Amino acid sequence: MKKRLLFMLFLGLPAIMIYAQADKDVMPDSISRVYQLGTVDVVGTAIKISAPDKIDMLQMREFNKDNLTDAVNLIPGLTISETGARNEGALYLRGFSMLQTPIFYDGVPIYVPYDGNVDITRFTTFDLAQISVTKAFTSVLYGPNTMGGAINLVSRKPLKKIEVDGISGIKFSKEGLNGYHTGVNIGSRTKNFYFLGSVSYLDTKFISLSDKFTPTDYEDGGRREHSASKDLKVSAKVGYTPNATDEYSLNLIIQDAKKNISPSITGGQYRDYPKYNKKSIYFKSNTYLGLGTNMKITAFYDNYYNIMNQFDDHTYLLQNTRKAFHSIYDDYSLGGSFNLSNESIKNNLLQFAFHEKYDSHKEHNGAIAANETTGQVAKEGEPIQKYLDNTLSVGLEDTYTFSKYFTAVAGLSYNYRSNSKAQEYGTHYLTGDKNVLYDFPTGSDDAFNYQLASILHVAKKHDITVSASRKSHFASQKDRYSSKFGSQEPNPDLSSEFSWIFDITYEGRLTDKFQYQASLFRNNVDDAIYQITVGTQDNGDPIYQNRNVGRAVFQGYELSFGWELVKNLKIGANYSYIHRENKEDKAVKFVGVPDHKFIAYGKYELSSWGAYFHFDTEVNSKRYVTSDGITVPGYMIMNAKIHSQLWKGLSCEFGTKNLFDRNYAISRNYPKEGRSFFTSIVYNF
């Protein structure tokens, strides 16, 4: 084992030892490579406003954030979480969950119709130009359900006639080689056409637990049980730009994943996802109509297909017990948006947006064939259950610059959601009949949203933004109809949640070497969806129902800065304080979000070597993991790497994650990875 580890360390030595040419790598321009059709702009070209938090492609590579979960964790006010029993990455934005904070890909909604969520760890970042996170004031141009904000993944766009960039490497730990990573982008741009193709692949053989982990009856430490995963992502875009104003683009994304689910270290469910696949195709265009008017059109089809198996025990072989199943989800969303913007009036931008999204969810437990060799008995499958929703949104937004010191933005939208089919198989929730396919009553819901923001340009490069918003979130199909294996009573009449969102943000720049931002926010949530106990199961466990009975307050503040302290040395940090309080019952705790989160980072460049040293550290306070007050401890982890140029366009790097091998968790009984190492070759031509 020691010989293997020394060999792997040797692979990383060129990143430390080699003396390269003095010229720096030809790094891609993160701003000019942004696919502008994929952005959602609140303001026009002549009007300046405080920008949303953004992570660009260079930062993602410098911090080695290969998936979306890790990347968004750099944003102040945003906390990552996970659903351990499903091995899903998740996030909270200023206390709001992913149900209330939708994720978009180039402005196209990608959340799964039934759950309203998506596993963000499955999204690799190699083909992204930036991740844009909008918090308090979220433009009505995004459409419905943005109560907690919006997260937009913006893809790249090529700049040169022929260009290639990418990264390839390995990951290892004291347990040996445990993974590979690679991402390649190949593009071309001519006067009127462009093309970009991207392929990324992450292969995790296993994750290694910290040496400080205490073994249990269900986890002996070292290699984490059942922790492998594979993620393949292929994306492509082709575009046509006939003139300086117009653009038309067709985009394709294919994601094929397979992930194991590590069991709880105290025992329980044994699951895996042999298929976790997603496919998207979308068209986007911008056409200048004259008289200061632009028309943008988006049309999309998004398909999500997965299979989840639950097994009898840790052998992951048999599915004979009642709790075992072979669950199949087959979902798709079909829709589009239409946006008109007009700047014919001086200092004024008026925008109109229309969105429609049709969601189809199909699920059933598939049949399991008998196998005499293993002892598997035959199990019958279920009929397919269907859920169909249609969501419409109409929005109007106006931005007016009164003077060079003051800009105001006002937005209004009307959102409508109707359900045309909702089916379930099992015990009828009203009659008690067993093993029947039945229909829930259909229904609809609507909501008005409105918001206002003012931007004070108090001095050059110093802005204060004050905003107030009344935003809504429609209950998901799962919220309304899921019985959760008998532990929940459906509520087809479940209505929207609402929140008043207040924010004041000050951002400034003292010279080009020091910039900072401070935000103070308060979110008052009304008609919140809470689980209410309404009965008892045969085994004594409670039966819940989702109802609009909750009131809550999420409040706090954020601080961040970036500073070029001396030549070649840059440092930065951000701190978030988020406190969530249940106004109905203060004894019931909100889970998943620590009150305190701190991130610091630094970069020292050896310009004559074409090299740099990077470090970052993250500190989280304790967080609640159950509503009755159980917590997991806080933690601090540190990462570091050395990056060195080999010759122009080619570099090597070596780094470590969780440098001090901390044993920590962000969900109960699901420990995170201990110390690991990586080494990579980076190329840009």
Disulfide bonds with the S-S distance in Angstrom:
none
